[in-house]
Amino acid sequence: MSPEITQQLVELGVSEREAKIYLALLNNTEANAGTLHRQTGISRPRTYSVLAKMVTRGLCIERRAGHNLYYRAVKPEDVLTSLRAHWEEEYNSKSLNAEKVFSTLSEKHEDYSSKIMDFLEVLKDSQQIHKRYLDLVYGCSDEIMSFIRPPFAASSQKMLNEQLEAQKTVLERGVRFRTIQALEEFRPSKSEDELLQPLASNDQGRRVTRLPMKMFIFDRKKVMMAMPSNPFPGTAATMILIEDEGYLEFCIRSFETYWAEAKPL
């Protein structure tokens, strides 16, 4: 038979020597190891060991006649059944090993993710953003620095009132607000303008032509910013809360640079 058939059998899970011997057996009603050795070119000792393995795998049948052993090929459909059983066993073994390996990898990933989440928090729901913002404002004892520009998470008058109340409360407590607004991007509504009045009266508000992002820095310990920095119209608000020393230093330096260049409200 053609070398292509031998290669196809190898690809299905039969060794090259097994394939050559099986194909030789198909050309013989029955053959001994010597005959198969001559027809396949496989050494006689190796032919004996391959035949023994083939009998075990159900690829051929062995018959003893006195001191001689003779072999004949099993039906091709029986070989296919044997191969399918081998494939299933191999698949089950690999699946079991894969479950163990990926279970270990998942544990490592969860451990890594938990370490990341120690300093990174992603907020996607407007109610969630609003609540977290209020918690951070009420938790401040020194200063809040902010870049004010869209998008806005406060989607109702109730939210705006709650933010206004939080702002007034911490201002009365002595917390300093330093706010920079973007002239080109920020057109406050009546309610939003009311929210900004305590900042203007406290002489802590400034304006610039444009801001690169929306950002809040709380007590120089945590920074909250909107992502993406330039959302498409209608994009849902997403805020990222970061508590990392190096990142905070970068954000604070950026704020101070804009603050020095900004004009008073």
N, C-alpha and C positions, 0 to 999 in steps of 0.2 A: 504494500500500500504506500501511498505518497507520504513524504515527510510532513506535509501539511496536516494530515490526519494525526500523526504522532504529536505534533505541536499542539493541536487542538485538545487532545487528550491530556497533555501536560497542563494546559491552562485550566482544565476542569478538575485537576487535583490528582492525576496519576503521574508517577515519576516517569522520566524518559525511558528508563530501562524496563519498567512495567509496561509501558505503552508498546515498546518494540516487541517484547515477548508476547503480549496479548495479541498483537496483530499477526505475529508469526504463528501463534496457535490457531488463529482463524483460518490459516492456509493449510492446516494439518488436522486430520481427524483426531490424532493423538500424537504426542511427541515427548521424548525424554530430554533431559538437560543437555546431553551431547548434541542432539539435533538442533535444539534452540540456540545453543552456543554457536554452532556453525552458521545458522541462518541470520543471527542478529549481530554477531561480532562481539558479543559480551563475553568476558572471560568465563570459563567453566565454574570456578568457585563462586563468582558473583552471580552467575545464573542460578545456582542452587539457592543462594540466600534470597534472591529476588522472588523466585518461585514460592519459597516458603512464606514470604510476606504476602504474596498474591493469594495464596490459599487462605490465609488468615483473613484477608480483606474481602474474600468472596469473588475474586476476579478470575479464578480458574479452579478446576477440580483435580485432585490428585488420586491416582490409582496405583496400588502396589501389586506387582506380579513377581513373586519370589523376592529376589534382591533388587529388582529394578523398580523405578518409579516412573510413571507416565502421567502426562498432564494434558488436559483439554480445556478449551475456552468455555466459559459459561456464556449464556445468551447475552447479547448486548443490552437488552432491556433489564436483565438482572444486574449487569454492571452499573447501569444508570441508577437502579434502586439502591445499590450499595453506595454509589457516590453521593446520592441525595441524603442518605443516612449520615454519611461522613460530613457533608456540608452542614446539616442541621446540628450535629454534635459540635462542630467547629463554631457555628454561629452562636449556639447557646453558651459555649465556653467563653467566646469573646464578649458576648453581652454581659455575662456575669463579671468578667474582669473589668469591662468598661464601667459598669455600675459602681464598682469599688473605687476605680481610679477617679471617676468624675465626682463621686461623693466626697472624696478627699479634696479634690480641686474646688468644689463648691464651698467646703468648710473654709479653705484658705481664702477664697474670694469674699465670703461673708465677713471673715476676720479683717481683711483688707478694707472692705467697704465700711465696716463699723469704725475703723480708724479714720477713714476719710470723713465720715459723718460727724466725727468728734469736732471738726472745725468747719464743716460745710453743710449747709441746710438749704434745700431747694423748695421754694414755696410757689405753687401754681394757682391755687384757688384764691379768688379775690377776698373771700371771707377769712381764709387762713392768713393771707398777707396782712389784712387789716388788723386781725387779732394779734399777730406777732409784732406788728409795728407798734400797737398800743402798749404791749408788754415791754418792749424795748424803751419806749418813751418814758413810761412810768418808772422804769428801772434805772433811769439816768440820774446821776448825782452831780455831774459837772458840766458837760457840754454836748450839744448835738450839732454836727456840721452836715450841711446838705446841699446837693445840687437838685434844684426843682425844675422838672420838665416832664412831659408825657413819657410813658403812659401812667394813668392814675388808677389806683386800685379801689379808691373810694367811689363806689358806683351808686350810692344813695345819700340822701340828706342825713339820714340817721348816722351813717358812717362818718360823714363830714363833721357832724355835731360832736361825735365821740372823739374824733381827732382834735377838734378845737378845744374840747374840755380837757383832754390830756395835755395839750400844749399849754393852756392857761395854768393848769395845776403845777406843772414842773417849772414854769416861768416864775410863779409865785414862790416856789421853793428855792429859787436862786439858780436854776439851771440856765446856762447861757446857750442861746440859739445863734448860730451863724449860718445864714441861708443865702445861696446864690441862685438867682432866677435867670432863665434864658429868655431874652427879649423876643427873638424870632420864633421860638417854639412854644412859649408859654402865654396863653391868653386866658387868664383865670375867669371863671364864671363868678357870679355874684357870691355864691356860697364859698367858692375857693378863695375869692378875694377876702372874704371875712376870716377865713382860716389863716391868712397871711398878715392880717392887721396887727396882732400882738407882736409879730416880728418887726414890722416897720416901726411901731411905736417904741420898741425896745432898741431901735437904732442898730440892729444886728443884721439887716438885710441888704444885699447888694445885687446888682444886675450885670450881666454880660450879654454880648450878642448871641453867643451859642455855647452850649455845653455838650461834652461828648457822651454823657450818660446821666441817668438818674441815680442818685447815691445818697445814703445817709450813714454818718459815722457817729456811733454812740459811745461817749466817754473814751474815745480813742482805743476802744477794746474790740468793738464789733463793727463791721461794715455791711450794709444792705444795699444791693444795687439791682437795677432792672436789667433783664436779659430777654431778647437781644437788645443791644444799646440803641439800635435804630429799627424798631419794629414796623412791620407793614401795617397799614390801617386795618383795624379790626382784629389784630393779633391779641390773643389773651395775655394778660399781664403775668409775668413770671419774675420772681425776685429771688436772689441768691444771698444768703446770710453767711458771711465768712468771719471766722475768728482765728486769724493767723498773723503773727507778729510782722513778718516781712511784707505781707500783702497790705496790712494796715499802714505800715510806714510809707509804702508807695502811694496809697490813697490819700493819706494825710498830706504828703508833700504835694500831690496834685491839687488838692483842695486849697492849700495855702498859696500856691502859684496863681490859681484863678482868683482867689480872694484879694491878693495884692493888686491884681490888674482890674478888678471889678469896680463899678461905680456905685455909690450909695443909692438906695431906693429914693 
